Protein backbone atom coordinates (compact mmCIF):
# COMPACT_ATOMS: atom_id res chain seq x y z
CA UNK A 1 0.00 0.00 0.00
CA UNK A 2 1.34 3.40 -0.94
CA UNK A 3 -0.17 6.52 0.59
CA UNK A 4 -0.34 9.48 -1.78
CA UNK A 5 -2.45 12.01 0.04
CA UNK A 6 -2.24 15.28 1.90
CA UNK A 7 -4.30 16.39 4.87
CA UNK A 8 -3.95 20.16 4.94
CA UNK A 9 -4.00 21.58 8.46
CA UNK A 10 -5.42 18.49 10.22
CA UNK A 11 -5.42 20.45 13.50
CA UNK A 12 -6.01 23.95 12.15
CA UNK A 13 -3.04 26.26 12.58
CA UNK A 14 -1.88 24.28 15.65
CA UNK A 15 1.08 21.91 15.50
CA UNK A 16 0.54 18.27 14.58
CA UNK A 17 2.29 16.23 17.30
CA UNK A 18 1.82 12.62 16.28
CA UNK A 19 0.31 10.39 13.63
CA UNK A 20 -0.41 6.70 14.21
CA UNK A 21 -1.55 4.24 11.55
CA UNK A 22 -3.80 1.27 12.33
CA UNK A 23 -1.88 -1.93 11.52
CA UNK A 24 -4.79 -3.69 9.79
CA UNK A 25 -7.28 -1.02 8.70
CA UNK A 26 -7.03 2.08 6.54
CA UNK A 27 -7.41 4.34 9.58
CA UNK A 28 -5.11 6.73 11.36
CA UNK A 29 -5.09 8.92 14.46
CA UNK A 30 -3.52 12.35 14.86
CA UNK A 31 -2.86 14.51 17.91
CA UNK A 32 -2.13 18.21 17.97
CA UNK A 33 -1.57 21.23 20.16
CA UNK A 34 -5.25 22.08 19.73
CA UNK A 35 -6.04 19.48 22.42
CA UNK A 36 -7.79 17.01 20.12
CA UNK A 37 -7.24 13.43 19.04
CA UNK A 38 -8.68 12.92 15.57
CA UNK A 39 -9.50 9.54 14.06
CA UNK A 40 -9.40 9.49 10.25
CA UNK A 41 -10.94 6.81 8.02
CA UNK A 42 -10.28 6.05 4.37
CA UNK A 43 -13.08 6.51 1.84
CA UNK A 44 -12.24 4.82 -1.49
CA UNK A 45 -12.98 6.49 -4.80
CA UNK A 46 -16.19 5.97 -6.74
CA UNK A 47 -18.47 5.72 -3.72
CA UNK A 48 -21.57 7.76 -3.02
CA UNK A 49 -19.49 9.76 -0.50
CA UNK A 50 -16.57 10.66 -2.76
CA UNK A 51 -15.40 10.63 -6.37
CA UNK A 52 -11.78 10.51 -5.16
CA UNK A 53 -10.04 8.42 -2.50
CA UNK A 54 -9.84 10.54 0.66
CA UNK A 55 -9.34 10.40 4.42
CA UNK A 56 -12.12 12.01 6.45
CA UNK A 57 -12.22 12.88 10.14
CA UNK A 58 -14.60 10.32 11.66
CA UNK A 59 -14.10 11.03 15.38
CA UNK A 60 -12.94 14.02 17.40
CA UNK A 61 -11.84 13.50 21.02
CA UNK A 62 -10.90 16.35 23.35
CA UNK A 63 -8.03 15.63 25.73
CA UNK A 64 -6.56 17.79 28.44
CA UNK A 65 -2.88 18.64 28.46
CA UNK A 66 -1.43 19.06 31.93
CA UNK A 67 1.97 20.63 32.48
Short mmCIF file of the C-alpha atoms (twelve columns), coordinates in Angstrom:
data_MODEL
# 
_entry.id   MODEL 
# 
loop_
_atom_site.group_PDB 
_atom_site.id 
_atom_site.type_symbol 
_atom_site.label_atom_id 
_atom_site.label_alt_id 
_atom_site.label_comp_id 
_atom_site.label_asym_id 
_atom_site.label_seq_id 
_atom_site.Cartn_x 
_atom_site.Cartn_y 
_atom_site.Cartn_z 
_atom_site.pdbx_PDB_model_num 
ATOM 1  C CA . UNK A 1  0.000   0.000  0.000  1 
ATOM 2  C CA . UNK A 2  1.340   3.402  -0.940 1 
ATOM 3  C CA . UNK A 3  -0.171  6.524  0.594  1 
ATOM 4  C CA . UNK A 4  -0.337  9.478  -1.784 1 
ATOM 5  C CA . UNK A 5  -2.446  12.011 0.044  1 
ATOM 6  C CA . UNK A 6  -2.237  15.281 1.901  1 
ATOM 7  C CA . UNK A 7  -4.297  16.395 4.866  1 
ATOM 8  C CA . UNK A 8  -3.953  20.163 4.939  1 
ATOM 9  C CA . UNK A 9  -3.995  21.579 8.464  1 
ATOM 10 C CA . UNK A 10 -5.421  18.493 10.219 1 
ATOM 11 C CA . UNK A 11 -5.424  20.450 13.499 1 
ATOM 12 C CA . UNK A 12 -6.012  23.948 12.146 1 
ATOM 13 C CA . UNK A 13 -3.044  26.261 12.583 1 
ATOM 14 C CA . UNK A 14 -1.883  24.279 15.647 1 
ATOM 15 C CA . UNK A 15 1.076   21.909 15.497 1 
ATOM 16 C CA . UNK A 16 0.536   18.269 14.582 1 
ATOM 17 C CA . UNK A 17 2.291   16.230 17.297 1 
ATOM 18 C CA . UNK A 18 1.824   12.618 16.280 1 
ATOM 19 C CA . UNK A 19 0.311   10.392 13.628 1 
ATOM 20 C CA . UNK A 20 -0.410  6.697  14.214 1 
ATOM 21 C CA . UNK A 21 -1.551  4.240  11.553 1 
ATOM 22 C CA . UNK A 22 -3.798  1.270  12.326 1 
ATOM 23 C CA . UNK A 23 -1.875  -1.935 11.523 1 
ATOM 24 C CA . UNK A 24 -4.795  -3.693 9.793  1 
ATOM 25 C CA . UNK A 25 -7.275  -1.022 8.698  1 
ATOM 26 C CA . UNK A 26 -7.032  2.080  6.544  1 
ATOM 27 C CA . UNK A 27 -7.411  4.338  9.575  1 
ATOM 28 C CA . UNK A 28 -5.109  6.731  11.360 1 
ATOM 29 C CA . UNK A 29 -5.090  8.917  14.462 1 
ATOM 30 C CA . UNK A 30 -3.520  12.349 14.862 1 
ATOM 31 C CA . UNK A 31 -2.863  14.514 17.909 1 
ATOM 32 C CA . UNK A 32 -2.135  18.213 17.967 1 
ATOM 33 C CA . UNK A 33 -1.566  21.230 20.165 1 
ATOM 34 C CA . UNK A 34 -5.247  22.081 19.727 1 
ATOM 35 C CA . UNK A 35 -6.036  19.475 22.419 1 
ATOM 36 C CA . UNK A 36 -7.791  17.010 20.116 1 
ATOM 37 C CA . UNK A 37 -7.238  13.434 19.044 1 
ATOM 38 C CA . UNK A 38 -8.681  12.920 15.568 1 
ATOM 39 C CA . UNK A 39 -9.496  9.537  14.060 1 
ATOM 40 C CA . UNK A 40 -9.401  9.488  10.251 1 
ATOM 41 C CA . UNK A 41 -10.943 6.812  8.019  1 
ATOM 42 C CA . UNK A 42 -10.278 6.050  4.371  1 
ATOM 43 C CA . UNK A 43 -13.076 6.509  1.839  1 
ATOM 44 C CA . UNK A 44 -12.242 4.818  -1.489 1 
ATOM 45 C CA . UNK A 45 -12.984 6.494  -4.795 1 
ATOM 46 C CA . UNK A 46 -16.188 5.972  -6.741 1 
ATOM 47 C CA . UNK A 47 -18.470 5.724  -3.723 1 
ATOM 48 C CA . UNK A 48 -21.575 7.758  -3.019 1 
ATOM 49 C CA . UNK A 49 -19.486 9.761  -0.495 1 
ATOM 50 C CA . UNK A 50 -16.569 10.661 -2.755 1 
ATOM 51 C CA . UNK A 51 -15.396 10.627 -6.370 1 
ATOM 52 C CA . UNK A 52 -11.777 10.505 -5.156 1 
ATOM 53 C CA . UNK A 53 -10.041 8.424  -2.502 1 
ATOM 54 C CA . UNK A 54 -9.839  10.538 0.658  1 
ATOM 55 C CA . UNK A 55 -9.343  10.395 4.415  1 
ATOM 56 C CA . UNK A 56 -12.124 12.009 6.452  1 
ATOM 57 C CA . UNK A 57 -12.224 12.881 10.143 1 
ATOM 58 C CA . UNK A 58 -14.598 10.316 11.663 1 
ATOM 59 C CA . UNK A 59 -14.105 11.030 15.381 1 
ATOM 60 C CA . UNK A 60 -12.943 14.021 17.401 1 
ATOM 61 C CA . UNK A 61 -11.845 13.499 21.015 1 
ATOM 62 C CA . UNK A 62 -10.904 16.347 23.354 1 
ATOM 63 C CA . UNK A 63 -8.034  15.628 25.727 1 
ATOM 64 C CA . UNK A 64 -6.563  17.795 28.444 1 
ATOM 65 C CA . UNK A 65 -2.881  18.636 28.459 1 
ATOM 66 C CA . UNK A 66 -1.427  19.059 31.935 1 
ATOM 67 C CA . UNK A 67 1.966   20.633 32.481 1 
# 
